[in-house]
Amino acid sequence: MKKRSIAYALAALLLTSCMLTSCAHKSSAAAASSLAESRLYQPSILRLEKSKLIATRDGLYIPQRDEIWHSDGRYRTLEQENLDLAAALTAERARQK
């Protein structure tokens, strides 16, 4: 009876370790795929020419004039620079009064 209990315990342990290993394998594959996608080249600035057809997932886009699109990081940097300049200008005006 004791040998049978040990055999069941070993079988349960083996089954559990196989399930955990397969879950970890699938999780690491998904993480690797996500990491590979995040390493794609993404320019910080896109310059679109007037009347040049652009294919998007939602359909075709035709800029009405030359356009510049900034990435999120680039936009936040420009926004922070503007806020810093506005604060410096306000401080300088207050100092001159």
C-alpha positions as a Markdown table, in Angstrom:
| # | Residue | x | y | z |
|---|---|---|---|---|
| 1 | Met | 0.0 | 0.0 | 0.0 |
| 2 | Lys | 2.8 | 2.4 | 0.9 |
| 3 | Lys | 4.6 | 1.7 | -2.4 |
| 4 | Arg | 1.4 | 2.6 | -4.3 |
| 5 | Ser | 1.0 | 5.9 | -2.4 |
| 6 | Ile | 4.6 | 6.8 | -3.2 |
| 7 | Ala | 4.0 | 5.9 | -6.9 |
| 8 | Tyr | 0.9 | 8.1 | -7.0 |
| 9 | Ala | 2.8 | 11.0 | -5.3 |
| 10 | Leu | 5.6 | 10.7 | -7.8 |
| 11 | Ala | 3.2 | 10.6 | -10.7 |
| 12 | Ala | 1.3 | 13.7 | -9.3 |
| 13 | Leu | 4.6 | 15.5 | -8.8 |
| 14 | Leu | 5.8 | 14.7 | -12.4 |
| 15 | Leu | 2.5 | 15.8 | -13.8 |
| 16 | Thr | 2.5 | 19.0 | -11.9 |
| 17 | Ser | 6.1 | 19.8 | -12.9 |
| 18 | Cys | 5.3 | 19.1 | -16.5 |
| 19 | Met | 2.3 | 21.5 | -16.4 |
| 20 | Leu | 4.3 | 24.2 | -14.7 |
| 21 | Thr | 7.1 | 23.8 | -17.2 |
| 22 | Ser | 4.8 | 24.1 | -20.2 |
| 23 | Cys | 3.1 | 27.2 | -18.7 |
| 24 | Ala | 6.5 | 28.8 | -18.2 |
| 25 | His | 7.6 | 28.0 | -21.7 |
| 26 | Lys | 4.4 | 29.6 | -23.2 |
| 27 | Ser | 4.8 | 32.7 | -21.0 |
| 28 | Ser | 8.5 | 33.2 | -22.0 |
| 29 | Ala | 7.6 | 32.8 | -25.6 |
| 30 | Ala | 4.9 | 35.5 | -25.3 |
| 31 | Ala | 7.3 | 37.8 | -23.5 |
| 32 | Ala | 10.0 | 37.3 | -26.1 |
| 33 | Ser | 7.5 | 38.1 | -28.8 |
| 34 | Ser | 6.4 | 41.3 | -27.0 |
| 35 | Leu | 10.1 | 42.3 | -26.5 |
| 36 | Ala | 10.8 | 41.7 | -30.2 |
| 37 | Glu | 7.9 | 44.0 | -31.2 |
| 38 | Ser | 9.1 | 46.7 | -28.9 |
| 39 | Arg | 12.5 | 46.7 | -30.5 |
| 40 | Leu | 11.1 | 47.7 | -33.9 |
| 41 | Tyr | 12.5 | 50.9 | -35.4 |
| 42 | Gln | 10.2 | 53.8 | -34.7 |
| 43 | Pro | 11.3 | 57.2 | -35.9 |
| 44 | Ser | 10.7 | 60.1 | -33.5 |
| 45 | Ile | 9.4 | 62.3 | -36.4 |
| 46 | Leu | 7.4 | 61.4 | -39.5 |
| 47 | Arg | 7.3 | 64.0 | -42.3 |
| 48 | Leu | 4.3 | 63.6 | -44.6 |
| 49 | Glu | 4.3 | 65.3 | -48.0 |
| 50 | Lys | 1.2 | 67.1 | -49.2 |
| 51 | Ser | -1.1 | 65.0 | -51.4 |
| 52 | Lys | 1.1 | 61.8 | -51.0 |
| 53 | Leu | -1.1 | 58.8 | -50.4 |
| 54 | Ile | -0.5 | 57.0 | -47.1 |
| 55 | Ala | -1.9 | 53.6 | -46.4 |
| 56 | Thr | -3.1 | 53.0 | -42.8 |
| 57 | Arg | -4.9 | 50.1 | -41.1 |
| 58 | Asp | -8.1 | 52.2 | -41.2 |
| 59 | Gly | -7.8 | 53.2 | -44.9 |
| 60 | Leu | -6.0 | 55.7 | -47.1 |
| 61 | Tyr | -4.9 | 59.1 | -45.8 |
| 62 | Ile | -3.9 | 62.0 | -48.0 |
| 63 | Pro | -2.3 | 65.0 | -46.2 |
| 64 | Gln | -3.8 | 68.3 | -47.3 |
| 65 | Arg | -0.4 | 70.1 | -46.6 |
| 66 | Asp | 3.0 | 69.0 | -45.5 |
| 67 | Glu | 2.7 | 67.6 | -42.0 |
| 68 | Ile | 5.1 | 66.6 | -39.2 |
| 69 | Trp | 4.0 | 63.9 | -36.7 |
| 70 | His | 6.0 | 63.4 | -33.5 |
| 71 | Ser | 6.2 | 60.2 | -31.5 |
| 72 | Asp | 4.8 | 60.2 | -28.0 |
| 73 | Gly | 8.3 | 60.5 | -26.5 |
| 74 | Arg | 9.3 | 63.3 | -28.8 |
| 75 | Tyr | 6.0 | 65.2 | -28.2 |
| 76 | Arg | 6.4 | 64.9 | -24.4 |
| 77 | Thr | 10.0 | 66.3 | -24.7 |
| 78 | Leu | 8.8 | 69.2 | -26.8 |
| 79 | Glu | 5.9 | 69.9 | -24.5 |
| 80 | Gln | 8.2 | 69.9 | -21.4 |
| 81 | Glu | 10.6 | 72.3 | -23.2 |
| 82 | Asn | 7.7 | 74.7 | -23.9 |
| 83 | Leu | 6.6 | 74.5 | -20.2 |
| 84 | Asp | 10.1 | 75.2 | -19.0 |
| 85 | Leu | 10.4 | 78.2 | -21.4 |
| 86 | Ala | 7.1 | 79.6 | -20.2 |
| 87 | Ala | 8.0 | 79.2 | -16.6 |
| 88 | Ala | 11.4 | 80.9 | -17.2 |
| 89 | Leu | 9.6 | 83.8 | -19.0 |
| 90 | Thr | 7.1 | 84.2 | -16.2 |
| 91 | Ala | 10.0 | 84.2 | -13.6 |
| 92 | Glu | 11.9 | 86.8 | -15.7 |
| 93 | Arg | 8.9 | 89.0 | -16.0 |
| 94 | Ala | 8.2 | 88.8 | -12.2 |
| 95 | Arg | 11.9 | 89.6 | -11.5 |
| 96 | Gln | 11.8 | 92.7 | -13.7 |
| 97 | Lys | 8.8 | 94.2 | -11.9 |
